[in-house]
Amino acid sequence: LAAGVALIHQEPLTFPDLDVAENIFAGNLIRRAGLVDHATCRKKAGELLQTLGANIDPRTQTSTLSIAQKQLVELAAALAHEARVWIFDETTAPLTPKETEELFGVMRRLKGDGCAVVMVTHHLDEVFAVSDRVTVLRDGKVVAQRLTSDTDQQEVVRMMVGRNVEKHEHTGVQAGKTVLQTKSLTGDGFGNVDIEVKEGEVVGVAGLVGAGRTEFARAIFGIAPATSGSIEIDGKERTITSPRQARSLGIALVPEDRIHDGLLLPQSIAFNTTLASLAQVSARGFLKDREIKNTTEESATRLNLVHRDAEQPVEQLSGGNQQKVVLSKWLMTKPRLLILDEPTRGVDVGAKQEVHRIIRDLAASGLAVLMVSSDLPEVLSVSDRIVVMRGGEVVAELSPDDATEESVMVHATGGAPVA
């Protein structure tokens, strides 16, 4: 900020208990005689918001604002620091189309004022709507730069993918009965989603940030229940309003963020492994230590967990082994449907291959698997069917034998078909 660089995040970083003016001038408060001059802060905050075309009262508590309004507060704060370089990091993901267009208007005004604007996004229509120049990053490196006027969506998709896809040989195992069927399922962040998952198959859900994939998975598990449509489990319509209820129906969810949502890091492997199935390792209200230890070691052996012993704290394990503990915890509940949200995020290549093997083995044993993943090679190599989501809706269903990274990316971005 001191150098004139502003970063506008995907999720606005505001202080919810402060008012708008206090957020705009946080760390940069206007003072008079050593005291904060609230009246001047509010006056100047109002002027900055007007510059952005935002009709927000500077005295409003920030927690009451929408995400789009909070973004405008962040923008006003950057203006207060007289920023000249602006970086927008996936800022349109939580916005409606109207809010997105309003944000683009702000970007164009900043450009007109002589500022440098960087927009990080996966959405190709946004790239071609706003940018003058396109830089493609892949695996942490710049692989191409083009004037927007000198390229098109097809070329950008090719540059984004830029590698051959290794597909696994499908075993030809016939899928069994339908375990999960959603019909016009709608909730916060997704709408009218029809998805079917059968015994013995892995259905991959692909898409970009903001596509509604995680929200859909969380609705099936009852964390953020759906608002309309239906969920059928083994042919019977169910209303799932809590994880406890989902678990009783044989549903398990390995969450996207294992650190915050999947594990208690200071606790032992045994503690975490049995956390969701305490009834199986207890009698008359008391936990059976020997049963816990034996069960944990059996599970560790099955998943090839690299560890010292069952009492080792989970925080001492590698990312891949932590992910195996989360898997182990939910497999202990003996689910019918396993939902995996970004199952190999933050794990090394070796651990990723091991997790893929486990997923395929689980499906071969008859488990129904719904896998949400942003990793296209993972989706293509593990899935028996691929569902692509964009803007909260299903836009395509593909066979892995026919799908390529380019074709999935075209559906996910809304780009033009690749010739």
GUDOPA-48409 format. One record per residue (C-alpha): residue number from 0; residue in three letters; chain; x, y, z. Coordinates in pm, 1 decimal. Layout:
REC pos code unit        u        v        w
REC NUM  Ala    A        X        Y        Z
...
END
This chain:
REC pos code unit        u        v        w
REC   0  Leu    A      0.0      0.0      0.0
REC   1  Ala    A    280.7    239.5     83.8
REC   2  Ala    A    421.5    179.6   -264.7
REC   3  Gly    A     80.8    239.3   -425.2
REC   4  Val    A     -9.1   -127.9   -484.0
REC   5  Ala    A   -358.1   -252.0   -390.2
REC   6  Leu    A   -479.1   -614.3   -380.5
REC   7  Ile    A   -854.5   -672.9   -400.9
REC   8  His    A   -926.7  -1025.5   -276.6
REC   9  Gln    A  -1183.0  -1280.9   -390.6
REC  10  Glu    A  -1346.8  -1264.5    -47.4
REC  11  Pro    A  -1341.6   -905.2     86.0
REC  12  Leu    A  -1119.0   -860.8    391.4
REC  13  Thr    A  -1311.6   -608.5    598.7
REC  14  Phe    A  -1364.1   -554.6    971.1
REC  15  Pro    A  -1732.5   -649.9   1020.2
REC  16  Asp    A  -1780.7   -462.0   1348.7
REC  17  Leu    A  -1645.8   -130.6   1217.8
REC  18  Asp    A  -1845.4    110.1   1005.0
REC  19  Val    A  -1767.0    176.3    639.4
REC  20  Ala    A  -1560.7    489.9    700.4
REC  21  Glu    A  -1350.1    315.9    966.8
REC  22  Asn    A  -1283.0     30.9    722.6
REC  23  Ile    A  -1184.2    266.4    442.8
REC  24  Phe    A   -933.8    450.5    663.1
REC  25  Ala    A   -819.8    153.0    875.0
REC  26  Gly    A   -446.5    203.9    936.9
REC  27  Asn    A   -474.3    540.5    768.1
REC  28  Leu    A   -707.5    732.4   1000.9
REC  29  Ile    A   -740.4   1106.3    965.9
REC  30  Arg    A   -648.8   1278.8   1290.4
REC  31  Arg    A   -684.5   1624.6   1437.9
REC  32  Ala    A   -498.2   1728.1   1751.9
REC  33  Gly    A   -393.0   1365.9   1803.5
REC  34  Leu    A   -752.1   1232.4   1798.9
REC  35  Val    A   -936.7   1049.5   1522.8
REC  36  Asp    A  -1143.1   1296.6   1321.4
REC  37  His    A  -1448.7   1078.3   1255.7
REC  38  Ala    A  -1645.1   1354.3   1081.7
REC  39  Thr    A  -1371.0   1412.7    823.5
REC  40  Cys    A  -1319.3   1035.9    777.7
REC  41  Arg    A  -1689.8    994.9    698.5
REC  42  Lys    A  -1695.0   1295.9    465.7
REC  43  Lys    A  -1393.1   1176.6    266.1
REC  44  Ala    A  -1520.2    815.5    269.7
REC  45  Gly    A  -1842.9    936.9    112.5
REC  46  Glu    A  -1647.4   1121.7   -157.4
REC  47  Leu    A  -1439.4    811.5   -236.3
REC  48  Leu    A  -1748.4    592.5   -258.0
REC  49  Gln    A  -1913.7    845.1   -490.5
REC  50  Thr    A  -1606.5    824.7   -713.8
REC  51  Leu    A  -1679.1    452.3   -746.0
REC  52  Gly    A  -2049.5    510.5   -807.3
REC  53  Ala    A  -2134.4    342.7   -476.3
REC  54  Asn    A  -2439.1    463.1   -283.3
REC  55  Ile    A  -2326.4    345.5     61.9
REC  56  Asp    A  -2364.4    542.8    385.4
REC  57  Pro    A  -2016.7    569.7    547.2
REC  58  Arg    A  -2179.2    519.5    889.1
REC  59  Thr    A  -2318.3    175.6    795.2
REC  60  Gln    A  -2179.7   -120.9    988.6
REC  61  Thr    A  -1982.9   -326.3    735.0
REC  62  Ser    A  -2126.0   -663.2    846.5
REC  63  Thr    A  -2464.2   -559.7    700.2
REC  64  Leu    A  -2325.6   -508.8    347.6
REC  65  Ser    A  -2335.5   -750.8     54.6
REC  66  Ile    A  -2012.3   -901.1    -81.5
REC  67  Ala    A  -2021.7   -660.3   -377.2
REC  68  Gln    A  -2060.7   -362.7   -140.9
REC  69  Lys    A  -1772.7   -487.2     75.3
REC  70  Gln    A  -1558.4   -503.7   -237.0
REC  71  Leu    A  -1642.1   -138.4   -305.4
REC  72  Val    A  -1533.1    -54.9     49.1
REC  73  Glu    A  -1199.8   -227.6    -21.1
REC  74  Leu    A  -1169.9    -31.9   -344.1
REC  75  Ala    A  -1238.3    294.6   -162.2
REC  76  Ala    A   -972.3    204.8     96.7
REC  77  Ala    A   -720.2    153.3   -182.8
REC  78  Leu    A   -819.8    487.9   -333.6
REC  79  Ala    A   -758.9    648.4      5.6
REC  80  His    A   -401.6    517.6    -18.4
REC  81  Glu    A   -378.9    664.0   -370.7
REC  82  Ala    A   -300.5    325.1   -523.3
REC  83  Arg    A   -170.9    325.3   -880.6
REC  84  Val    A   -132.5    -50.5   -930.8
REC  85  Trp    A   -446.6   -258.1   -877.6
REC  86  Ile    A   -458.1   -639.2   -858.2
REC  87  Phe    A   -800.7   -806.7   -866.3
REC  88  Asp    A   -772.5  -1172.2   -756.9
REC  89  Glu    A  -1077.1  -1375.7   -872.8
REC  90  Thr    A  -1294.7  -1090.1   -746.1
REC  91  Thr    A  -1592.3  -1174.8   -967.7
REC  92  Ala    A  -1638.4  -1528.4   -827.7
REC  93  Pro    A  -1896.9  -1432.7   -561.1
REC  94  Leu    A  -2070.0  -1163.9   -772.0
REC  95  Thr    A  -2385.6  -1164.1   -981.2
REC  96  Pro    A  -2354.3  -1076.0  -1353.5
REC  97  Lys    A  -2483.6   -722.2  -1283.7
REC  98  Glu    A  -2234.3   -674.3   -999.3
REC  99  Thr    A  -1956.7   -811.9  -1218.8
REC 100  Glu    A  -2031.6   -559.6  -1493.0
REC 101  Glu    A  -2032.2   -278.8  -1235.1
REC 102  Leu    A  -1687.9   -394.8  -1115.7
REC 103  Phe    A  -1564.1   -394.5  -1475.9
REC 104  Gly    A  -1684.7    -35.3  -1498.8
REC 105  Val    A  -1464.5     50.3  -1198.6
REC 106  Met    A  -1166.1   -121.8  -1364.7
REC 107  Arg    A  -1220.7     79.0  -1682.6
REC 108  Arg    A  -1235.2    405.4  -1484.0
REC 109  Leu    A   -910.8    316.5  -1305.6
REC 110  Lys    A   -749.1    244.0  -1641.9
REC 111  Gly    A   -877.9    575.9  -1773.4
REC 112  Asp    A   -716.6    751.0  -1476.8
REC 113  Gly    A   -379.9    605.9  -1575.8
REC 114  Cys    A   -365.8    320.2  -1324.7
REC 115  Ala    A   -221.7    -23.8  -1402.9
REC 116  Val    A   -481.7   -299.1  -1352.6
REC 117  Val    A   -413.6   -673.6  -1319.8
REC 118  Met    A   -708.0   -914.9  -1320.0
REC 119  Val    A   -649.0  -1276.1  -1214.4
REC 120  Thr    A   -930.5  -1495.6  -1346.3
REC 121  His    A  -1016.4  -1830.9  -1505.8
REC 122  His    A  -1318.7  -1688.4  -1686.8
REC 123  Leu    A  -1225.7  -1627.6  -2048.3
REC 124  Asp    A  -1526.8  -1410.8  -2127.3
REC 125  Glu    A  -1405.6  -1171.1  -1856.8
REC 126  Val    A  -1052.8  -1172.1  -2000.6
REC 127  Phe    A  -1177.8  -1066.1  -2342.4
REC 128  Ala    A  -1429.6   -818.1  -2201.1
REC 129  Val    A  -1180.2   -615.3  -1997.9
REC 130  Ser    A   -814.2   -682.8  -2070.5
REC 131  Asp    A   -570.6   -530.2  -2318.3
REC 132  Arg    A   -313.0   -803.5  -2271.5
REC 133  Val    A   -331.9  -1170.4  -2166.6
REC 134  Thr    A    -66.0  -1354.9  -1966.3
REC 135  Val    A   -111.5  -1730.5  -1919.9
REC 136  Leu    A     37.8  -1899.8  -1613.9
REC 137  Arg    A     72.8  -2277.5  -1589.8
REC 138  Asp    A    237.5  -2469.8  -1306.5
REC 139  Gly    A    364.6  -2144.5  -1157.9
REC 140  Lys    A    536.1  -2018.4  -1473.0
REC 141  Val    A    451.5  -1772.6  -1749.3
REC 142  Val    A    395.2  -1974.8  -2066.2
REC 143  Ala    A    255.0  -1708.8  -2299.5
REC 144  Gln    A    170.6  -1342.4  -2338.5
REC 145  Arg    A    -54.2  -1197.2  -2607.8
REC 146  Leu    A   -235.6   -878.2  -2693.9
REC 147  Thr    A   -602.4   -959.0  -2636.7
REC 148  Ser    A   -680.3   -834.6  -2986.2
REC 149  Asp    A   -428.5  -1081.7  -3132.9
REC 150  Thr    A   -566.6  -1400.8  -2974.1
REC 151  Asp    A   -894.4  -1579.2  -2911.8
REC 152  Gln    A  -1050.8  -1809.9  -2653.8
REC 153  Gln    A   -946.9  -2125.5  -2837.3
REC 154  Glu    A   -579.9  -2030.9  -2830.2
REC 155  Val    A   -594.5  -1926.7  -2465.3
REC 156  Val    A   -754.9  -2260.1  -2370.6
REC 157  Arg    A   -473.6  -2444.7  -2549.3
REC 158  Met    A   -213.4  -2234.9  -2368.8
REC 159  Met    A   -384.0  -2296.6  -2033.0
REC 160  Val    A   -384.5  -2673.7  -2082.6
REC 161  Gly    A    -57.0  -2719.5  -2270.3
REC 162  Arg    A     12.2  -3079.9  -2183.5
REC 163  Asn    A    -85.1  -3433.7  -2272.1
REC 164  Val    A   -336.9  -3608.7  -2053.9
REC 165  Glu    A   -268.1  -3950.3  -1910.0
REC 166  Lys    A   -585.5  -4149.4  -1879.0
REC 167  His    A   -618.1  -4463.3  -1673.6
REC 168  Glu    A   -758.2  -4774.1  -1828.1
REC 169  His    A  -1113.2  -4823.0  -1712.9
REC 170  Thr    A  -1166.8  -5167.8  -1572.4
REC 171  Gly    A  -1505.3  -5213.3  -1732.4
REC 172  Val    A  -1672.5  -5275.5  -1396.3
REC 173  Gln    A  -2046.2  -5228.6  -1443.2
REC 174  Ala    A  -2204.3  -4961.5  -1224.2
REC 175  Gly    A  -2473.8  -5093.1   -992.8
REC 176  Lys    A  -2788.2  -4938.5   -850.9
REC 177  Thr    A  -2832.6  -4563.7   -823.0
REC 178  Val    A  -2725.2  -4438.4   -480.0
REC 179  Leu    A  -2762.7  -4060.3   -526.4
REC 180  Gln    A  -3008.1  -3883.9   -755.4
REC 181  Thr    A  -3065.5  -3506.7   -741.4
REC 182  Lys    A  -3345.8  -3341.5   -936.3
REC 183  Ser    A  -3349.1  -2963.8   -994.2
REC 184  Leu    A  -3156.1  -2926.0   -669.1
REC 185  Thr    A  -3110.0  -2558.6   -580.7
REC 186  Gly    A  -2930.5  -2385.4   -296.5
REC 187  Asp    A  -2692.5  -2103.6   -214.1
REC 188  Gly    A  -2449.7  -2084.9   -507.8
REC 189  Phe    A  -2609.3  -2345.8   -738.2
REC 190  Gly    A  -2939.3  -2416.0   -909.5
REC 191  Asn    A  -3137.8  -2685.8  -1092.7
REC 192  Val    A  -2863.2  -2947.4  -1059.9
REC 193  Asp    A  -2944.2  -3298.5  -1182.0
REC 194  Ile    A  -2672.6  -3551.9  -1094.0
REC 195  Glu    A  -2681.6  -3931.0  -1059.1
REC 196  Val    A  -2415.2  -4145.1   -889.4
REC 197  Lys    A  -2430.7  -4525.0   -895.0
REC 198  Glu    A  -2263.6  -4802.3   -699.5
REC 199  Gly    A  -1913.3  -4872.5   -822.6
REC 200  Glu    A  -1856.9  -4549.8  -1017.0
REC 201  Val    A  -1669.3  -4224.5   -968.5
REC 202  Val    A  -1853.1  -3919.2  -1094.9
REC 203  Gly    A  -1616.9  -3623.8  -1129.6
REC 204  Val    A  -1750.1  -3268.3  -1095.1
REC 205  Ala    A  -1531.1  -3017.6  -1278.3
REC 206  Gly    A  -1551.5  -2640.3  -1296.6
REC 207  Leu    A  -1381.0  -2317.9  -1197.8
REC 208  Val    A  -1384.7  -2104.1   -884.7
REC 209  Gly    A  -1742.3  -1991.6   -821.2
REC 210  Ala    A  -1900.8  -2270.3  -1027.8
REC 211  Gly    A  -2104.8  -2391.8   -728.1
REC 212  Arg    A  -1940.4  -2735.0   -697.2
REC 213  Thr    A  -1846.4  -2713.4   -327.6
REC 214  Glu    A  -2182.4  -2556.8   -240.2
REC 215  Phe    A  -2358.3  -2847.8   -410.0
REC 216  Ala    A  -2147.8  -3102.6   -219.5
REC 217  Arg    A  -2212.5  -2926.0    112.1
REC 218  Ala    A  -2586.9  -2930.3     43.4
REC 219  Ile    A  -2585.9  -3307.1    -12.0
REC 220  Phe    A  -2411.4  -3345.0    324.9
REC 221  Gly    A  -2655.7  -3109.4    498.4
REC 222  Ile    A  -2403.5  -2836.9    592.5
REC 223  Ala    A  -2587.6  -2572.3    390.2
REC 224  Pro    A  -2916.7  -2746.0    301.8
REC 225  Ala    A  -3074.6  -2708.0    -40.8
REC 226  Thr    A  -3369.6  -2469.4    -71.7
REC 227  Ser    A  -3561.2  -2654.1   -343.3
REC 228  Gly    A  -3549.5  -2961.2   -564.0
REC 229  Ser    A  -3504.4  -3315.3   -436.5
REC 230  Ile    A  -3238.3  -3558.6   -314.6
REC 231  Glu    A  -3295.7  -3931.0   -349.7
REC 232  Ile    A  -3079.4  -4183.2   -164.4
REC 233  Asp    A  -3123.0  -4542.8   -281.0
REC 234  Gly    A  -3441.7  -4444.0   -461.2
REC 235  Lys    A  -3608.4  -4272.7   -163.7
REC 236  Glu    A  -3651.6  -3896.6   -148.5
REC 237  Arg    A  -3480.1  -3747.1    156.0
REC 238  Thr    A  -3468.2  -3401.7    312.0
REC 239  Ile    A  -3114.8  -3356.4    445.1
REC 240  Thr    A  -3075.5  -3068.9    687.9
REC 241  Ser    A  -2766.3  -3166.8    889.3
REC 242  Pro    A  -2444.0  -3369.3    861.7
REC 243  Arg    A  -2575.2  -3602.3   1133.1
REC 244  Gln    A  -2875.2  -3684.3    916.9
REC 245  Ala    A  -2656.6  -3726.6    608.0
REC 246  Arg    A  -2428.4  -3963.3    794.5
REC 247  Ser    A  -2726.6  -4171.5    907.8
REC 248  Leu    A  -2818.8  -4210.9    539.6
REC 249  Gly    A  -2471.7  -4344.5    457.0
REC 250  Ile    A  -2320.9  -4023.5    319.6
REC 251  Ala    A  -1967.1  -3909.4    399.9
REC 252  Leu    A  -1786.9  -3589.1    298.3
REC 253  Val    A  -1410.4  -3538.5    280.0
REC 254  Pro    A  -1398.8  -3155.8    284.6
REC 255  Glu    A  -1197.2  -2922.0     66.6
REC 256  Asp    A  -1008.6  -2774.0    365.6
REC 257  Arg    A   -880.0  -3065.1    573.9
REC 258  Ile    A   -692.2  -2835.8    813.9
REC 259  His    A   -996.6  -2640.5    930.1
REC 260  Asp    A  -1287.8  -2872.7    845.8
REC 261  Gly    A  -1146.2  -3225.1    847.1
REC 262  Leu    A   -898.7  -3269.7   1130.7
REC 263  Leu    A   -813.9  -3176.9   1488.0
REC 264  Leu    A   -443.1  -3129.6   1426.1
REC 265  Pro    A   -304.9  -3152.7   1783.6
REC 266  Gln    A   -496.7  -3476.5   1844.4
REC 267  Ser    A   -370.0  -3824.0   1760.7
REC 268  Ile    A   -427.2  -4028.9   1447.8
REC 269  Ala    A   -645.2  -4264.8   1653.5
REC 270  Phe    A   -854.4  -3977.5   1791.5
REC 271  Asn    A   -917.0  -3834.3   1444.2
REC 272  Thr    A   -975.4  -4170.3   1275.4
REC 273  Thr    A  -1253.2  -4273.6   1514.7
REC 274  Leu    A  -1406.5  -3929.5   1568.0
REC 275  Ala    A  -1705.6  -3989.5   1338.1
REC 276  Ser    A  -1772.6  -4347.8   1453.1
REC 277  Leu    A  -1733.6  -4351.3   1830.8
REC 278  Ala    A  -2025.9  -4591.4   1873.4
REC 279  Gln    A  -1821.6  -4861.9   1700.6
REC 280  Val    A  -1533.2  -4832.4   1948.2
REC 281  Ser    A  -1725.8  -4790.9   2273.1
REC 282  Ala    A  -1938.6  -4996.1   2510.1
REC 283  Arg    A  -2176.6  -4881.2   2782.9
REC 284  Gly    A  -2069.4  -4521.3   2727.4
REC 285  Phe    A  -1695.6  -4589.5   2760.7
REC 286  Leu    A  -1436.5  -4583.4   2483.1
REC 287  Lys    A  -1241.9  -4906.4   2430.8
REC 288  Asp    A   -877.3  -4808.3   2392.9
REC 289  Arg    A   -766.0  -5141.9   2250.3
REC 290  Glu    A  -1048.6  -5136.7   1993.6
REC 291  Ile    A   -955.1  -4780.5   1893.9
REC 292  Lys    A   -590.3  -4873.1   1849.4
REC 293  Asn    A   -662.6  -5190.5   1651.8
REC 294  Thr    A   -917.1  -5019.9   1428.6
REC 295  Thr    A   -683.0  -4730.8   1360.0
REC 296  Glu    A   -390.9  -4955.7   1269.0
REC 297  Glu    A   -607.7  -5168.0   1040.3
REC 298  Ser    A   -724.9  -4856.5    858.8
REC 299  Ala    A   -370.3  -4719.3    840.4
REC 300  Thr    A   -247.7  -5041.8    683.2
REC 301  Arg    A   -527.3  -5042.8    426.2
REC 302  Leu    A   -450.4  -4684.5    318.8
REC 303  Asn    A    -70.1  -4720.0    340.1
REC 304  Leu    A    -48.8  -4445.2    601.7
REC 305  Val    A    310.9  -4345.8    680.0
REC 306  His    A    317.8  -4286.1   1056.6
REC 307  Arg    A    499.7  -4372.1   1379.2
REC 308  Asp    A    206.5  -4513.7   1575.4
REC 309  Ala    A   -163.4  -4451.9   1637.0
REC 310  Glu    A    -89.9  -4190.1   1905.5
REC 311  Gln    A    116.5  -3967.2   1678.0
REC 312  Pro    A    -37.8  -3617.0   1648.1
REC 313  Val    A   -187.3  -3555.5   1303.9
REC 314  Glu    A     -5.3  -3221.1   1278.3
REC 315  Gln    A    322.6  -3415.5   1245.6
REC 316  Leu    A    208.5  -3593.5    927.9
REC 317  Ser    A    264.5  -3483.7    569.1
REC 318  Gly    A    -25.8  -3337.1    373.3
REC 319  Gly    A    -85.2  -3661.2    188.3
REC 320  Asn    A    -94.7  -3866.0    508.0
REC 321  Gln    A   -324.1  -3612.3    674.2
REC 322  Gln    A   -559.8  -3655.8    379.8
REC 323  Lys    A   -550.0  -4032.5    431.9
REC 324  Val    A   -652.3  -3982.0    796.6
REC 325  Val    A   -955.1  -3776.9    684.9
REC 326  Leu    A  -1044.5  -4050.9    436.7
REC 327  Ser    A   -996.9  -4312.8    704.4
REC 328  Lys    A  -1224.0  -4123.5    944.2
REC 329  Trp    A  -1513.3  -4124.6    700.7
REC 330  Leu    A  -1456.6  -4476.5    568.7
REC 331  Met    A  -1495.2  -4591.6    929.2
REC 332  Thr    A  -1862.4  -4485.8    904.9
REC 333  Lys    A  -1910.4  -4744.6    623.6
REC 334  Pro    A  -2073.8  -4498.6    380.1
REC 335  Arg    A  -2279.7  -4579.9     71.1
REC 336  Leu    A  -2187.3  -4246.5    -90.9
REC 337  Leu    A  -1846.4  -4082.2    -49.3
REC 338  Ile    A  -1818.0  -3715.9   -149.4
REC 339  Leu    A  -1462.2  -3595.0   -207.7
REC 340  Asp    A  -1405.2  -3219.8   -236.7
REC 341  Glu    A  -1059.2  -3150.3   -387.1
REC 342  Pro    A   -919.7  -3484.0   -255.7
REC 343  Thr    A   -555.8  -3416.9   -349.3
REC 344  Arg    A   -523.1  -3044.5   -279.8
REC 345  Gly    A   -189.2  -2964.2   -118.3
REC 346  Val    A    -38.3  -3313.4   -148.2
REC 347  Asp    A    272.4  -3417.8   -339.2
REC 348  Val    A    271.0  -3615.2   -663.7
REC 349  Gly    A    338.2  -3950.2   -497.1
REC 350  Ala    A     59.3  -3903.6   -243.2
REC 351  Lys    A   -174.4  -3789.7   -520.4
REC 352  Gln    A   -122.3  -4115.8   -710.6
REC 353  Glu    A   -183.5  -4310.4   -391.1
REC 354  Val    A   -509.2  -4124.2   -321.4
REC 355  His    A   -620.1  -4189.3   -679.2
REC 356  Arg    A   -553.0  -4560.4   -630.4
REC 357  Ile    A   -758.7  -4559.5   -310.7
REC 358  Ile    A  -1049.4  -4383.5   -482.4
REC 359  Arg    A  -1054.2  -4637.1   -767.6
REC 360  Asp    A  -1029.4  -4927.4   -522.4
REC 361  Leu    A  -1321.1  -4790.1   -322.3
REC 362  Ala    A  -1535.1  -4762.1   -634.6
REC 363  Ala    A  -1434.5  -5115.5   -738.4
REC 364  Ser    A  -1559.3  -5237.9   -400.8
REC 365  Gly    A  -1906.2  -5096.8   -480.6
REC 366  Leu    A  -1889.8  -4753.4   -317.9
REC 367  Ala    A  -2055.3  -4461.1   -499.4
REC 368  Val    A  -1807.7  -4172.5   -526.0
REC 369  Leu    A  -1879.5  -3808.1   -612.3
REC 370  Met    A  -1550.0  -3624.0   -662.8
REC 371  Val    A  -1524.6  -3245.2   -689.6
REC 372  Ser    A  -1189.4  -3138.7   -833.1
REC 373  Ser    A  -1023.4  -2841.6  -1004.6
REC 374  Asp    A   -740.0  -3067.7  -1122.5
REC 375  Leu    A   -834.4  -3159.8  -1480.2
REC 376  Pro    A   -586.9  -3449.0  -1518.1
REC 377  Glu    A   -729.4  -3588.8  -1193.0
REC 378  Val    A  -1087.1  -3560.9  -1316.5
REC 379  Leu    A  -1000.4  -3725.2  -1647.3
REC 380  Ser    A   -792.0  -4006.2  -1500.2
REC 381  Val    A  -1014.4  -4107.3  -1208.3
REC 382  Ser    A  -1372.6  -4042.8  -1321.7
REC 383  Asp    A  -1611.0  -4280.6  -1492.9
REC 384  Arg    A  -1833.6  -3984.5  -1585.5
REC 385  Ile    A  -1757.6  -3611.3  -1580.5
REC 386  Val    A  -2010.1  -3341.6  -1493.6
REC 387  Val    A  -1906.4  -2982.6  -1569.8
REC 388  Met    A  -2056.3  -2692.8  -1370.9
REC 389  Arg    A  -2048.2  -2322.9  -1454.6
REC 390  Gly    A  -2230.1  -2040.5  -1281.7
REC 391  Gly    A  -2399.0  -2279.8  -1039.0
REC 392  Glu    A  -2546.5  -2503.9  -1309.5
REC 393  Val    A  -2455.6  -2826.6  -1487.7
REC 394  Val    A  -2351.2  -2732.3  -1842.5
REC 395  Ala    A  -2218.4  -3066.1  -1968.8
REC 396  Glu    A  -2183.6  -3436.3  -1891.9
REC 397  Leu    A  -1894.2  -3613.5  -2062.6
REC 398  Ser    A  -1742.3  -3958.4  -2091.4
REC 399  Pro    A  -1371.5  -3962.8  -1996.2
REC 400  Asp    A  -1303.4  -4152.2  -2317.6
REC 401  Asp    A  -1438.3  -3858.9  -2518.4
REC 402  Ala    A  -1334.5  -3572.5  -2287.6
REC 403  Thr    A  -1009.3  -3378.6  -2304.1
REC 404  Glu    A   -873.3  -3104.1  -2082.2
REC 405  Glu    A   -953.2  -2857.2  -2358.1
REC 406  Ser    A  -1316.3  -2968.5  -2396.5
REC 407  Val    A  -1375.0  -2961.0  -2019.2
REC 408  Met    A  -1215.1  -2616.0  -1998.9
REC 409  Val    A  -1430.8  -2486.0  -2283.8
REC 410  His    A  -1748.2  -2592.1  -2099.2
REC 411  Ala    A  -1616.4  -2459.2  -1766.0
REC 412  Thr    A  -1525.4  -2116.2  -1905.7
REC 413  Gly    A  -1809.3  -2076.5  -2152.4
REC 414  Gly    A  -1551.5  -2042.4  -2427.7
REC 415  Ala    A  -1590.0  -2126.4  -2794.5
REC 416  Pro    A  -1548.3  -2492.3  -2898.8
REC 417  Val    A  -1192.0  -2591.2  -2979.1
REC 418  Ala    A  -1146.7  -2680.9  -3345.2
END
